[in-house]
Amino acid sequence: MSLNIVLPGATRQLADFVVATSYRDLPPAALDAGRRSLINFLGVSIGGAHHEEVDSSLKALQRLGVAGTVPILGRKERVDAVNAAFINGTSSAVLDFDSTQMKRTNIHPSGPVLPAILAFAHGRNVGGEDFIAAYILGVEVACRIANGVFGENNPGWHVTGVTGGIGAAAAVAKLLGLDAEKTVAAMSIAANQASGLREMYGTACKALTPGRAARDGLLSAMLAAEGVSAPDKPIEGRKGLSMVFTGHEAPHSMTKELGGAYEIELNIFKPYPCAIVTHAVIDGVSRLCAGSGISPEDIANIELEVAPVAAELAGHGEPKTELQSKFSLTHAAAVAATHRSARVEDFSEEAVHDAGFAALRKSVAVQTRKGLRKNEAFVLIRTSDAKTHSVHVEHALGSLEHPMSDEDIAEKFRALVEPVLGAQRARDLLDRAAMLSKSTDAGSLADYPV
C-alpha cells in the first residue's frame, strides 16, 4: 500500500523555518553579518533622516493627522508604529548607501525588515537576541523569495519592494510569537501588497519603496495576529506572486537547505552613496587618477566597459537632479576623477550642476559587455598628451571578494551619524548596536532624538 505524502508549499516551509529557528540556532557567520548590517542600517538611516525627501514624506503624514509615540531615527518627531516603519525605511534608502545582497538580484533587505521590527519593538521590551533572530530570519525570507522568483530576466521590478515586505512580515510574526499558520497569513497579506518599479530609480520613489514595504510588513503581521484570513500559497500558487510577476512557477530551490548558510551572510556594504553598479567605475577611475597623478584638466576622455545591467540601472548620462546622479555612470566617473573617491556631497544638487563635473561627464563613453559582473568594470582614461591608462576592476570595494572591514563600516557610521547626533551619542549608539544581543530593550535603539 503506497502513501500519498503531500509536502507543504514553499511559503509554509519558510514559515515553519521561521517559527522553529531561534537565536541559539544561528551560526556565528550569520550573527556577525547581522551585526555589521545593523550598524550599517543605523548609519545610513540616521544620515538620511533629514534629507529633503524624508522631510516631505513626514510633512505629508502630518497633514493627514498622523501622530503617535514611536520614535523616528535621527529626528525629534514621533508617529505611530506603521508610519515610523515607513519613514525609517525611506531614510535608509534615500542616500542610496544601504546594504545590498547581489546573489541574483540587487535586493536591499535591511530597509524593509529592520524598520518594521524596530517600530514594533518600541515599548515592548523585546530582547536583543529575539530582535536579531527576527531580523536575520526576515532577511532570509525576503532574499530567498527574491532570488528564487527573480533573476537576470527581471523585466523591471524593484525587488526590494516586491519581497522585502514579506520578509518584514515574517520578522514581525516571529516577534509576535505567531504559529506557522498565522505566519503564512502574515506573509500572504504582505505578498498581496507587493510592488516596486525600477522606473522609479533616480527619484524619491525608489527610497519610498522600502519604507512602504516596511510599513506593509508590520501591518500584515498585526492583521494576521488578529485572525485576518489569507491564502496559504501566496508565492507558489497558480495565481501567486511568482506566476503573476514572472510567468514562472516558484522554483523548489527557494527552500533548499534552509538552516545552512544564511542569506544575510551575502550582504555587502557600499563605500559610496550611489547605485552599487557604479562602484567598480569609481574604483577604477580613482585608482588610475591617483596612481598616475591624473588631474581632471588632464583628461581627454574616459571609456567605461560595464555589465549591461549597470548601464540599464545607472544610465542617466546627463543627470538633472541629485537622485538621478546616484544612478549615473558618467557622474560617478566624473566624481572619481575629481576626488579619487565619492562622498555624499558629490551627489548633491550643487554637484549635479557643477561646471567641472558637467564637463567631465561629457568626456565619458559607456559600453556594455555581456558576461561582466555587476561589480566589475574596465576603465580607460586618455589624457590630453595622448597617453592611455587602463585598469580592470574585477571586484569593486565593498563586494564579498573585496569587503569593507568592521572599521570601514564603523567609520562610515560615524561620518553619517555624528553630524546628526554628535560624536558622543554616535559612539554610544554604535556600542549599543554592536552589543545588542545583551540588551533587554532592542527598541530603544531608535530612541536617540536630535
NUTI-748438 format. One line per 2 residues: number of its first residue (from 1); their letters; for each residue x, y, z of C-alpha. Coordinates in nm, 2 decimals, always signed. Layout:
N
NUM	a	X/Y/Z | ...
This chain:
450
1	ms	+0.00/+0.00/+0.00 | +0.15/+0.34/-0.10
3	ln	+0.11/+0.65/+0.09 | +0.05/+0.99/-0.09
5	iv	+0.26/+1.23/+0.10 | +0.18/+1.59/+0.04
7	lp	+0.47/+1.82/+0.11 | +0.40/+2.17/+0.24
9	ga	+0.43/+2.46/-0.01 | +0.72/+2.69/-0.02
11	tr	+0.55/+2.96/+0.19 | +0.47/+2.71/+0.46
13	ql	+0.82/+2.57/+0.46 | +0.96/+2.92/+0.51
15	ad	+0.71/+2.99/+0.78 | +0.79/+2.66/+0.96
17	fv	+1.15/+2.75/+0.95 | +1.09/+3.10/+1.09
19	va	+0.88/+2.96/+1.38 | +1.13/+2.68/+1.46
21	ts	+1.45/+2.88/+1.45 | +1.59/+3.07/+1.75
23	yr	+1.89/+3.29/+1.81 | +2.08/+2.99/+1.95
25	dl	+2.03/+2.81/+1.62 | +2.20/+3.08/+1.42
27	pp	+2.57/+3.03/+1.32 | +2.84/+3.28/+1.41
29	aa	+2.88/+3.39/+1.05 | +2.51/+3.49/+1.03
31	ld	+2.52/+3.67/+1.36 | +2.84/+3.86/+1.25
33	ag	+2.67/+3.96/+0.93 | +2.36/+4.07/+1.12
35	rr	+2.57/+4.29/+1.35 | +2.75/+4.46/+1.05
37	sl	+2.42/+4.50/+0.87 | +2.25/+4.66/+1.17
39	in	+2.53/+4.91/+1.22 | +2.53/+5.00/+0.85
41	fl	+2.15/+5.04/+0.86 | +2.15/+5.27/+1.16
43	gv	+2.42/+5.48/+1.00 | +2.25/+5.53/+0.66
45	si	+1.91/+5.58/+0.82 | +2.02/+5.85/+1.06
47	gg	+2.24/+6.00/+0.79 | +1.94/+6.03/+0.56
49	ah	+1.69/+6.13/+0.83 | +1.69/+6.50/+0.74
51	he	+1.70/+6.46/+0.36 | +1.45/+6.69/+0.19
53	ev	+1.26/+6.39/+0.05 | +1.22/+6.25/+0.41
55	ds	+1.11/+6.59/+0.53 | +0.85/+6.60/+0.25
57	sl	+0.73/+6.25/+0.34 | +0.69/+6.33/+0.70
59	ka	+0.51/+6.66/+0.63 | +0.26/+6.47/+0.41
61	lq	+0.19/+6.23/+0.71 | +0.15/+6.52/+0.95
63	rl	-0.10/+6.69/+0.72 | -0.30/+6.37/+0.74
65	gv	-0.30/+6.40/+1.12 | -0.06/+6.11/+1.18
67	ag	+0.07/+6.12/+1.54 | +0.20/+5.87/+1.80
69	tv	+0.47/+5.78/+2.04 | +0.71/+5.58/+1.83
71	pi	+1.05/+5.75/+1.75 | +1.20/+5.81/+1.41
73	lg	+1.57/+5.75/+1.37 | +1.77/+6.07/+1.40
75	rk	+1.46/+6.30/+1.44 | +1.26/+6.45/+1.73
77	er	+0.92/+6.38/+1.58 | +0.72/+6.08/+1.68
79	vd	+0.44/+5.90/+1.49 | +0.25/+5.57/+1.51
81	av	+0.43/+5.24/+1.45 | +0.34/+5.17/+1.09
83	na	+0.45/+5.52/+0.98 | +0.77/+5.51/+1.19
85	af	+0.85/+5.20/+0.99 | +0.76/+5.39/+0.67
87	in	+0.98/+5.69/+0.75 | +1.28/+5.49/+0.88
89	gt	+1.27/+5.26/+0.57 | +1.26/+5.56/+0.35
91	ss	+1.55/+5.72/+0.53 | +1.76/+5.41/+0.50
93	av	+1.75/+5.43/+0.12 | +1.74/+5.80/+0.04
95	ld	+2.12/+5.83/+0.03 | +2.15/+5.51/-0.17
97	fd	+2.40/+5.39/+0.08 | +2.22/+5.09/+0.21
99	st	+2.35/+4.73/+0.21 | +2.27/+4.51/-0.08
101	qm	+2.25/+4.14/-0.15 | +2.36/+4.06/-0.51
103	kr	+2.32/+3.68/-0.52 | +2.08/+3.71/-0.81
105	tn	+1.90/+4.04/-0.76 | +2.00/+4.37/-0.61
107	ih	+1.77/+4.34/-0.31 | +1.82/+4.57/-0.01
109	ps	+1.67/+4.35/+0.26 | +1.75/+4.56/+0.57
111	gp	+1.55/+4.86/+0.46 | +1.21/+4.68/+0.48
113	vl	+1.29/+4.43/+0.77 | +1.47/+4.64/+1.03
115	pa	+1.23/+4.94/+1.03 | +0.93/+4.71/+1.08
117	il	+1.07/+4.52/+1.38 | +1.23/+4.84/+1.52
119	af	+0.89/+5.01/+1.52 | +0.72/+4.70/+1.66
121	ah	+0.97/+4.67/+1.94 | +0.92/+5.02/+2.08
123	gr	+0.78/+4.99/+2.43 | +0.76/+4.61/+2.42
125	nv	+1.09/+4.52/+2.59 | +1.20/+4.30/+2.31
127	gg	+1.52/+4.13/+2.40 | +1.83/+4.17/+2.18
129	ed	+1.86/+3.81/+2.09 | +1.50/+3.78/+1.98
131	fi	+1.53/+4.10/+1.78 | +1.85/+3.98/+1.60
133	aa	+1.69/+3.64/+1.52 | +1.38/+3.80/+1.38
135	yi	+1.59/+4.03/+1.17 | +1.81/+3.75/+1.02
137	lg	+1.51/+3.53/+0.96 | +1.32/+3.82/+0.79
139	ve	+1.61/+3.88/+0.56 | +1.62/+3.51/+0.49
141	va	+1.26/+3.51/+0.37 | +1.29/+3.82/+0.17
143	cr	+1.61/+3.71/-0.01 | +1.51/+3.35/-0.07
145	ia	+1.19/+3.46/-0.24 | +1.37/+3.74/-0.43
147	ng	+1.64/+3.51/-0.56 | +1.41/+3.22/-0.62
149	vf	+1.15/+3.41/-0.82 | +1.36/+3.68/-0.99
151	ge	+1.69/+3.67/-1.18 | +1.86/+3.83/-1.48
153	nn	+1.54/+3.84/-1.68 | +1.36/+4.07/-1.44
155	pg	+1.15/+4.30/-1.67 | +1.17/+4.59/-1.43
157	wh	+1.05/+4.51/-1.08 | +1.22/+4.68/-0.79
159	vt	+1.27/+4.35/-0.60 | +1.32/+4.52/-0.26
161	gv	+0.96/+4.63/-0.28 | +0.82/+4.30/-0.41
163	tg	+0.97/+4.07/-0.15 | +1.10/+4.30/+0.13
165	gi	+0.76/+4.34/+0.29 | +0.71/+3.96/+0.30
167	ga	+1.04/+3.93/+0.49 | +0.93/+4.21/+0.72
169	aa	+0.60/+4.04/+0.79 | +0.78/+3.72/+0.88
171	av	+1.02/+3.90/+1.11 | +0.73/+4.08/+1.30
173	ak	+0.54/+3.75/+1.31 | +0.85/+3.60/+1.48
175	ll	+0.85/+3.87/+1.75 | +0.47/+3.82/+1.79
177	gl	+0.52/+3.45/+1.85 | +0.28/+3.36/+1.58
179	da	+0.25/+2.99/+1.48 | +0.33/+2.87/+1.13
181	ek	-0.03/+2.91/+1.01 | -0.05/+3.27/+1.11
183	tv	+0.30/+3.34/+0.99 | +0.19/+3.22/+0.65
185	aa	-0.11/+3.45/+0.67 | +0.12/+3.74/+0.75
187	ms	+0.35/+3.67/+0.46 | +0.04/+3.62/+0.24
189	ia	-0.11/+3.96/+0.33 | +0.22/+4.12/+0.26
191	an	+0.25/+3.94/-0.07 | -0.08/+4.09/-0.17
193	qa	+0.07/+4.44/-0.13 | +0.40/+4.36/-0.31
195	sg	+0.51/+4.62/-0.57 | +0.80/+4.83/-0.69
197	lr	+0.92/+4.95/-1.02 | +1.27/+5.02/-1.15
199	em	+1.13/+5.31/-1.35 | +1.13/+5.50/-1.01
201	yg	+1.51/+5.49/-0.99 | +1.66/+5.84/-0.98
203	ta	+1.36/+5.98/-0.79 | +1.24/+5.98/-0.43
205	ck	+1.00/+5.69/-0.52 | +1.29/+5.45/-0.50
207	al	+1.35/+5.54/-0.14 | +0.98/+5.53/-0.06
209	tp	+0.97/+5.16/-0.17 | +1.15/+5.00/+0.13
211	gr	+0.96/+5.24/+0.35 | +0.63/+5.12/+0.21
213	aa	+0.74/+4.76/+0.23 | +0.84/+4.80/+0.60
215	rd	+0.50/+4.96/+0.68 | +0.31/+4.69/+0.49
217	gl	+0.51/+4.41/+0.65 | +0.44/+4.54/+1.00
219	ls	+0.07/+4.59/+0.93 | +0.04/+4.25/+0.77
221	am	+0.18/+4.07/+1.07 | -0.06/+4.26/+1.30
223	la	-0.35/+4.17/+1.08 | -0.26/+3.81/+1.08
225	ae	-0.22/+3.81/+1.45 | -0.58/+3.93/+1.48
227	gv	-0.71/+3.65/+1.26 | -0.74/+3.81/+0.91
229	sa	-0.76/+3.53/+0.66 | -0.53/+3.48/+0.36
231	pd	-0.44/+3.21/+0.11 | -0.17/+2.95/+0.21
233	kp	+0.02/+2.97/-0.12 | +0.08/+3.34/-0.19
235	ie	+0.42/+3.28/-0.36 | +0.38/+2.94/-0.53
237	gr	+0.01/+2.94/-0.60 | -0.14/+2.92/-0.96
239	kg	-0.21/+3.29/-0.94 | +0.05/+3.37/-0.68
241	ls	+0.34/+3.62/-0.68 | +0.58/+3.41/-0.88
243	mv	+0.34/+3.33/-1.17 | +0.20/+3.68/-1.18
245	ft	+0.53/+3.87/-1.16 | +0.74/+3.65/-1.38
247	gh	+0.52/+3.40/-1.56 | +0.71/+3.11/-1.40
249	ea	+0.64/+2.87/-1.11 | +0.83/+2.93/-0.79
251	ph	+1.14/+2.70/-0.81 | +1.20/+2.43/-0.55
253	sm	+1.54/+2.58/-0.48 | +1.38/+2.86/-0.30
255	tk	+1.36/+2.65/+0.02 | +1.66/+2.43/-0.04
257	el	+1.90/+2.37/+0.25 | +1.72/+2.60/+0.50
259	gg	+1.93/+2.65/+0.80 | +2.26/+2.61/+0.61
261	ay	+2.44/+2.93/+0.51 | +2.22/+3.23/+0.57
263	ei	+2.13/+3.48/+0.31 | +2.24/+3.77/+0.53
265	el	+2.59/+3.64/+0.51 | +2.59/+3.76/+0.14
267	ni	+2.50/+4.12/+0.24 | +2.76/+4.37/+0.10
269	fk	+2.82/+4.73/+0.21 | +2.86/+5.03/+0.00
271	py	+3.16/+5.25/+0.04 | +3.00/+5.51/-0.19
273	pc	+2.65/+5.67/-0.17 | +2.52/+5.57/-0.51
275	ai	+2.40/+5.28/-0.72 | +2.61/+4.98/-0.65
277	vt	+2.66/+4.91/-1.02 | +2.87/+5.23/-1.04
279	ha	+3.12/+5.13/-0.77 | +3.36/+4.94/-1.00
281	vi	+3.38/+5.26/-1.22 | +3.45/+5.47/-0.91
283	dg	+3.72/+5.23/-0.80 | +3.88/+5.22/-1.15
285	vs	+3.88/+5.59/-1.22 | +4.01/+5.67/-0.87
287	rl	+4.28/+5.42/-0.90 | +4.41/+5.54/-1.23
289	ca	+4.40/+5.91/-1.13 | +4.57/+5.85/-0.80
291	gs	+4.83/+5.61/-0.94 | +4.92/+5.82/-1.24
293	gi	+4.87/+6.17/-1.09 | +4.60/+6.25/-1.34
295	sp	+4.40/+6.57/-1.27 | +4.06/+6.65/-1.42
297	ed	+4.23/+6.90/-1.65 | +4.45/+6.63/-1.80
299	ia	+4.16/+6.41/-1.91 | +4.07/+6.40/-2.28
301	ni	+3.81/+6.12/-2.24 | +3.71/+5.82/-2.03
303	el	+3.59/+5.49/-2.17 | +3.39/+5.26/-1.95
305	ev	+3.30/+4.90/-2.02 | +3.04/+4.76/-1.78
307	ap	+2.78/+4.49/-1.75 | +2.45/+4.56/-1.94
309	va	+2.26/+4.58/-1.61 | +2.49/+4.85/-1.49
311	ae	+2.41/+5.07/-1.80 | +2.04/+4.99/-1.76
313	la	+2.02/+5.09/-1.39 | +2.27/+5.38/-1.40
315	gh	+2.21/+5.52/-1.74 | +2.15/+5.89/-1.66
317	ge	+2.42/+6.03/-1.88 | +2.32/+6.39/-1.80
319	pk	+2.16/+6.38/-1.46 | +1.93/+6.67/-1.38
321	te	+1.88/+6.60/-1.01 | +2.06/+6.48/-0.70
323	lq	+1.88/+6.14/-0.71 | +1.95/+6.09/-1.08
325	sk	+2.32/+6.15/-1.02 | +2.33/+5.85/-0.80
327	fs	+2.22/+5.64/-1.10 | +2.47/+5.79/-1.34
329	lt	+2.79/+5.61/-1.45 | +2.91/+5.93/-1.62
331	ha	+2.86/+6.13/-1.30 | +3.03/+5.86/-1.09
333	aa	+3.33/+5.87/-1.32 | +3.34/+6.25/-1.30
335	va	+3.33/+6.24/-0.92 | +3.60/+5.98/-0.90
337	at	+3.83/+6.17/-1.14 | +3.79/+6.48/-0.93
339	hr	+3.81/+6.35/-0.58 | +3.95/+6.00/-0.63
341	sa	+3.66/+5.87/-0.42 | +3.29/+5.95/-0.39
343	rv	+3.12/+6.13/-0.10 | +2.77/+6.22/+0.00
345	ed	+2.82/+6.58/-0.11 | +2.93/+6.47/-0.45
347	fs	+2.57/+6.37/-0.53 | +2.41/+6.69/-0.42
349	ee	+2.21/+6.93/-0.63 | +2.51/+7.16/-0.63
351	av	+2.74/+6.88/-0.75 | +2.50/+6.79/-1.03
353	hd	+2.52/+7.15/-1.17 | +2.89/+7.19/-1.11
355	ag	+3.06/+7.30/-1.43 | +3.36/+7.08/-1.37
357	fa	+3.16/+6.77/-1.32 | +2.94/+6.86/-1.62
359	al	+3.25/+6.89/-1.85 | +3.39/+6.56/-1.73
361	rk	+3.05/+6.38/-1.78 | +3.06/+6.48/-2.14
363	sv	+3.40/+6.31/-2.18 | +3.27/+5.97/-2.06
365	av	+3.17/+5.70/-2.31 | +2.99/+5.39/-2.18
367	qt	+2.99/+5.05/-2.35 | +2.85/+4.72/-2.23
369	rk	+2.98/+4.37/-2.24 | +2.78/+4.06/-2.17
371	gl	+2.94/+3.83/-1.91 | +3.07/+4.11/-1.69
373	rk	+2.96/+4.11/-1.33 | +2.76/+4.39/-1.18
375	ne	+3.06/+4.49/-0.96 | +3.31/+4.47/-1.25
377	af	+3.44/+4.72/-1.50 | +3.71/+4.80/-1.75
379	vl	+3.82/+5.17/-1.73 | +4.04/+5.36/-1.98
381	ir	+4.15/+5.72/-1.94 | +4.30/+5.90/-2.23
383	ts	+4.49/+6.21/-2.13 | +4.55/+6.53/-2.33
385	da	+4.91/+6.42/-2.41 | +4.76/+6.12/-2.60
387	kt	+4.87/+5.87/-2.33 | +4.63/+5.59/-2.22
389	hs	+4.59/+5.45/-1.87 | +4.37/+5.14/-1.82
391	vh	+4.26/+4.91/-1.54 | +4.03/+4.62/-1.49
393	ve	+3.83/+4.63/-1.16 | +3.74/+4.27/-1.11
395	ha	+3.56/+4.32/-0.78 | +3.46/+4.66/-0.65
397	lg	+3.53/+4.77/-0.30 | +3.25/+4.65/-0.07
399	sl	+3.19/+4.33/-0.26 | +3.22/+3.99/-0.09
401	eh	+3.55/+3.94/-0.27 | +3.68/+4.28/-0.16
403	pm	+3.48/+4.36/+0.15 | +3.47/+4.66/+0.38
405	sd	+3.62/+4.59/+0.72 | +3.45/+4.63/+1.05
407	ed	+3.64/+4.96/+1.10 | +3.54/+5.07/+0.75
409	ia	+3.18/+5.02/+0.84 | +3.23/+5.19/+1.18
411	ek	+3.39/+5.49/+1.01 | +3.11/+5.51/+0.76
413	fr	+2.86/+5.50/+1.06 | +3.05/+5.78/+1.24
415	al	+3.07/+6.00/+0.93 | +2.69/+5.97/+0.88
417	ve	+2.57/+5.99/+1.24 | +2.80/+6.24/+1.41
419	pv	+2.66/+6.54/+1.22 | +2.31/+6.44/+1.34
421	lg	+2.36/+6.31/+1.70 | +2.70/+6.44/+1.79
423	aq	+3.02/+6.24/+1.85 | +2.95/+6.11/+2.20
425	ra	+2.59/+5.99/+2.12 | +2.71/+5.84/+1.79
427	rd	+2.98/+5.64/+1.98 | +2.72/+5.53/+2.24
429	ll	+2.47/+5.41/+1.97 | +2.75/+5.22/+1.78
431	dr	+2.85/+5.04/+2.10 | +2.49/+4.95/+2.18
433	aa	+2.43/+4.82/+1.83 | +2.74/+4.61/+1.84
435	ml	+2.63/+4.46/+2.18 | +2.26/+4.43/+2.10
437	sk	+2.24/+4.06/+2.19 | +2.29/+4.16/+2.56
439	st	+2.01/+4.42/+2.55 | +1.67/+4.37/+2.71
441	da	+1.51/+4.65/+2.51 | +1.61/+4.64/+2.14
443	gs	+1.35/+4.90/+2.05 | +1.55/+5.17/+2.24
445	la	+1.80/+5.18/+1.95 | +1.56/+5.42/+1.78
447	dy	+1.52/+5.65/+2.08 | +1.80/+5.89/+2.00
449	pv	+1.61/+6.21/+1.91 | +1.80/+6.51/+1.78
